[in-house]
């Protein structure tokens, strides 16, 4: 099957091989072996070269005395491709018991001779005797079986230097596991064939193992997400354990929840909210559909409605007066640039420069400068910016004022053109924006986010902010970028951002959406549609089984990602919780 060209250079060998194949094709005698065989194989005493790649095989000769389940995990997840083969050969218990009987007699005789001679008993012999006696009893009862086990590792590399470097790294990982490995010197061809996926053990380096020891070598283990603190999220569908987790113990407390409509997203979030409140964590929610209104009222929360007739008002020009720095005003103006683009649409460079000048003038008219002491002055309103545009008496100023007129004198005039008149004092506060027209919701969500950011910086405590239907913000580049920046900065103020969306494709199609997922240590994927599951699979590197699980999952079922661990889970709730939520 293989053609060896030890002395020819690779290019000459490849040319010769091509000529041979052309000749075979002309004669019609090309076989399957000829088609799949490499151009050449070069066999050295400590490596192989197949075409342009190098390979080296290691075999394991020594194992640690004590191991835990999934102890080969660090080898299986090694950050370089490895070919790992495990060979398991059952052995008849009768022959093993006879060998054990003889070995036990030898060790007992050795210990007895040492005692008679007045020598100290060798502790290694005593330990081996104890192990042999215990194994003999288990085998006699049928509780254990005996096997022979072989473990081989082949390392591929593009260059000989890389092969040497990776070999040292693999040896270091094995040494950290108390595993002794040797290179298959002068048997590299046999070693390589032994790690091909065709059960072809040519090395035959085996170690005796009982059933329990063998079971621990298999690199399959369920990621348990049960902790001593946190809240209950659901039931681990792999092993039946409870998923109890504290999101604030991760790198950041941000989470993202993706799922199709009717998949159980709202139920899960409401359940998490109830349990977070019981654990003393404040919860803030931006609610585009007023889904959380009844729950808020049931637990004594505050529901803040935004509409033209609502008593609650937020001024987007508000400045933070606590922890304020000289850069506070400059940063606020930059944020207002993004908000104005959400309100007015895309701006040309000249219009953007005009907007910047108008924003600075609006604050100056209220006596607010870069001096933090002036931040306590009453901030300007949207109407002040509108009047400045009119006062410029330029075509561009007139166009910008026309774009703002709806929010100052038109149908949306009573919503964002008044001074803020409330503060977040309730542990559970929901901002409802259902009564706003569709194109005003991204504006309201942006302004509420900015308002919350200023309030969060006043008083650092554990809080969770839930942004439902986040695609409203993501579909605008500026508001999406602001939500991403919010997610990155939240950790500093003990805030966890929960982003929820059912329009998974639109969310993942933007750089801002992907970045928010990257900056969320907790990720929950519920039942998906066939249209969205491919994008989900690529983004989260799901296996085929996980992909089909998401397609066939029931309501409240999905995948729970926490840091590097993820499991399939199902949301569970008590009857009292269901009553409150539904």
Phi, psi and omega in degrees: 000322184255143176254126181260126175229084187286326189258340181284144173293159185301319183295318179295319179297317180296319179296317179298317180298318180297320179295318179298315180298319179298320179294317179298319180298321180296325182272348181074030184243020180284128179257172177299321180299319179296326184284325184265347182291145175292166181296318179199160174230129176250119184258117175252174184287338179230014173195166173243150170236114180245114190056244183253013183242152181250149181220143176221135183249136174246146173235146185267131180242343182225137183238154177291157181285318181243133177221162175245172180300144178062035185288346177269012184302317182294333176282318181295325182264017180302139187279053175191143179301134177225145172257111184244127178238137175239128179245128182236122181240115176295147179234143179293131182297329182299311180293324179294319179297322177294317178296319179297319180301316180294318182293321179296318179298321179295316182291322178295321178295319179299315181294318180296319178296320179296319181295316180296325181278358179077018179270159175284132181295132178295119184297329180294323178292320180295317179296316180297323178295316179300316179297318182294319179296318180295318180292322179299317180294319181292320179294319180296325179279347182083009180284337179232154170239167184243142182221162167248135191232131176238136181232118183233146183226124175250131183252119175267152178202158181276332180227163179293325179294317178295322179299318178294320181293313181293325178299320178295320180294318178296318179297324178294318178297317180295320179296323178295336177267006182063032177260133177257121182238152179230149174285143180279064183300134182064005177228032183295324178295316178296321180295317179297316179297329181289340180257005172284150185282061179217021176048065185230080185278102180260348181273313178066038176260105189240159176228136177290135179215147173269177186299314183297314181295320181294322182298327182287343181280342183286127187276046179235116179212144178282135177283109180276132181242034176268126181237169178278349180219161180119196181239161180277125177260329181167198184251128176291114184282354178277315184232005177079005180281164179274141175266100178246119190214145174248109184296339181283355176271353179276179180304320170217164185264016181283147175221155175228136181238120182241135179182154179286165179298132181085008181275351178105017181297309183297319179299315180298316181294316179298321178295316178297320179300312180302316184286326175294319179298321179294332180270007175086016178262129177287148182230131174240139182226133169260112193244101182288340184240011182056033180290335188260008185296311182295319178296319179299315180292325183293329183255012176078028178276183180246124180255115184259113183264135175250119175198174182293336182256003183289150178282342183271131180228146175229129178266117182294349181269003180303144177246149174287131179256352177250139184059026181287140177241166177302337180277357184302314182293318179297316179295323179295319180295322176297319177296322179292330174302312180296318179298317181294328176290328175292322181285312190259351183091190182294145180240144174284163178304321180291321177294323179295319178295321178295320178298318180298316179297319181293321179295317178298317179296322181299318179288323180296324179296337177264008178077019181260122180235195178290349179286119181304335180295335181275354183291345180279349176294156179298126182286161178289170177247171176299328179296324179296319178294320178300315180294324178296318178299317179296319182292342179289336176053045175234156179302321180291320177297321178295319180295318180293322178294325177296322180292331181272344190301325180301326184272350182251315183236354184264210187293338182255020187290333185269011188256309188241017185242036177221162179291147179298138185231019176207166180227156179279108180238341181273144180293340179229105183238128180242131177257107182265126183235021182297327186283356177274150177293161190306314185283352177268345184296316176301324178296313180297318181296319178298312183295319178295318177302315180295320178297315180297320180301317178296322182286323180297323181290341179290316189224105181281119174201166181294121178220153173235128177252123180256122175250101180277151182049056184295346180296339175302320180279321185294329183290344171256125186301319183291315179290327175296319178295324179293319178296321178296315178297324177299316181297323181288326185270345188300323185302326183295339184243027177056036181248135174249127181262125175254117181253126183239137175206148173254344176270072187297318182298314179296322182294315183280347181283348182254150177297323181294319179297315178297320181294324178296319177297318179298325181270018177242114182286338179248122183229128182236122180245116179263188184312134184240156174277161180295332180289325185266341190293329179295317179295320177298316181300317179292320184290320185256006179052053182280152175280170178299322179295319179293324178298312180291330177297318180292327180288326183260001184296149176274183179295130180082011178247148179176202180250137183244111179257127176225104184065234182269356183257145172209145183219161169280140184216165177226132181290133176232145181214153177282166179298322179296319179294319178299320180297316179296318186285318188270000000 
